[in-house]
């Protein structure tokens, strides 16, 4: 879900915040809502799905206030970027961490001012929280509690609260200090493609970040062609 432009540290070996239960998004969404999702989305987010890599391009934009948040969170591997760009090549690797969580590793293939090709990678982990809800956290310690739901055939993640995570200690981030409510939508386009859309909207500053991209799934579901 997070799109970072800071190099990813190695994943922490600290104990997980939640019990080692497999992440079952179907249970969190609900049976009826899950059934309304396309078969391809159910497969991509289903219980114990196979590890996979997706390739695509991203469009990124950021407000002036967003630039401030991007700078402030960078030392902690913040899930924010100040860049404005289109058609940025990106690869997303999805794998299991062996403790019930799902790791989303994002690699952005960017060009520097000198024309050299660079790759920047960061990871976040979706896992069950101690209360049975969904938590997503970066290696740098930023995390957010998420609601997960179905909207018009898309799988949607919406933040409820942001946290600083230090081992088993969690410090809540006040709403006005957070970059805004985060909404991520995964929309199947058929023929093995899907759209990822992220927006962050602050109660005072409006939209601080917007990201969108189309990715290709190596598996094409016949029912979605």
N, C-alpha and C positions, 0 to 999 in steps of 0.2 A: 504494500500500500504506500510506504514512504518513498519519496524520490529524493535522494540526497546527492549532493555534489561534494562530499568530503570523503577522503579515503576511509574505507572500512577497517576498523581494528579487528583482530581475531576475536572470535566469539568467546565470551566470558565462560569460564568453567565453574562459576559460582552456582550454587543450587538454584533450581528453578523456583519461581515465585509460587507456582501452583502445583498441585499434585500431578503425578505423571499419568494423566489420562489423555487418551487420544482426542484430538480436536474434531468434534462432530458438529459441523456447521448446520447440517440438516436438523439436528435437535434444537439448535439455537433459533433457527428461522421458523421452525414449525412445519409439520407434515404438509398441511394444505398449501402454505406459501412455497415450500420447496418444490411441490409438484407443479407449480406454475412456471418454474424456471426451465429454460431449454435444456435438453439432454446434455449438450456440450458443457453448459455451466455446471450442472450437477456433477459431471465427471471431473471437471477441473478443480472443484472445491469439495468433492466427496471424501468420505472417510477413507484414509489410507490409500489415496490415489498415488499413482506412480510419480517419481521425480521427473521433471520436465524442464525444457528451456523454450522460451518464447522470444521471437525477434520482431522488432518493429521500429517505429519512429515516434518521437514525442514533440509536442509543442508546449513550451513553458512560458509563463509570464508571472510577474510579481509587481505589487504596488510599491510606493515609496516606503510606507510603513513596513511592508513585507521585507524590504531590504534590511531594515533594522533588526527584525526578528531573525533573518537569515544569519546576520553577523553575530548576534548574541548567542545563538544556539550552535554555531559552528564548533566551538571547542568541545562540545559534548556529542558530536555526531548528529546534530539537529537535522530533522527531516525536512529541510527547507533549502531552496536555492534562489539566488537573486537574479538568475539569468532570464533573459528574454530571447527565445530562439524558436525556430520551427524546423521540422524535418530532422531532428536530432536522432541519429541511430541509437538504439538501446536494446539490451538483452536482459531478460529476466529469468533467473534460475530459481525454481521452486523445489524444495527438498524437505525431508523430515529430519528433525534434530535428534531422534532416538529417545526423546523424553515426552512425546505426545504433541509437541509443537511443530509448526510448519514454518520453515525459513524462506523468506523472499529476498533473494540477492539480486540487486540491480546494478547493471554495468552500463554506463553512458560512454559512448564513443565520441569524444569531443575533439575539436581542433583548437590548438593554442593560437595566440596572436602571431606566432612565428610560422604557423602553418603545419606544425608537427601534430601527429595523431596521439592522443592520450586516452587512457581509460580510467574512469573513476568508479569505484564500486562501494556499495554500502549494503548492509543487511538489516532486516527487521524480522522479528519472530512473532507469529500469531500463536497464542496458547490460551488454554483455559485458566481463568483466574481462580483464586481460592473460593470465591462465591459462585462459581459455575458460569460466570459471564466470560466475555471475550476480551482479552488484553493483547495489545500489540506493543512491542518494545524494541528500541534500537539497541545496538551494542553499546552505544555511548551513554545510555541511561534514561533517555526520554521514552515515555510510554503513554498510551492512552487507552481508556476503557471504551469499548465500542458496542453499539447496538448493531445487529445484523438483521436485515429484512429484505423482502422482495418488493420491488416497485416496477410495475409495468414490464415484467419479464426480466428485469435486471437485478443482480445481486448487489445490495447496497450496504456499505459500512458507514456508520455515523458516530462520531466521537461524543462521549458524555462527559469525560473528565480527562485532564492531562496530569501526568505525574513525573516527578524525578524519582528514579529507582536506584537505590544503593543497596545491593544485596537483597535482603528481605525487607529493608526499610523503604517505604514509599512516602514521598512528600507531595501533597497536592499542589498543583499550580493554580493560583486564582484565575478565574475566568477572564478578567480584564487584562491579565498579564500573558495569557495564552494567545497564540496567533489567530485563533478563531475556531469555530466549529468546523471540523473536518468531515467532508462527505466524499466517499469514494464509490463509484459505480462501475460494475463490470457488466458490459452489455454485449451479448453475442450478436455478431453480424452475419452468421452463417458462413458456409464454405471454408470453415477452419479459421475464421478471423473474429476478433472481438475488440471492443473499444474500452480503454481504461480512462476514466475521468476523475480528477481530484479537484476539489475546491475547498478553500478555507475562508470563512466569512466571520469577521470580528464584529461584536455588537456595536462598537463605536466607529471602526475604521472601514467597515464594509469588506469586500473581497480583498484578501491579502495575497493569495496565491491561487493560480489556476494551472492545471496540467491536464493534457489530453493526448492520447496516442492510440494507434491501431497496431495490434500485434497478430502474428500468425501462429496458430496452433499446429504442431507437427501431426496431430491426429485430426482427421476430418470426420465428424459424425454424420452419417447418412441422413439421419432424421432432421438435420439442420441445413442441409444443402438446398 
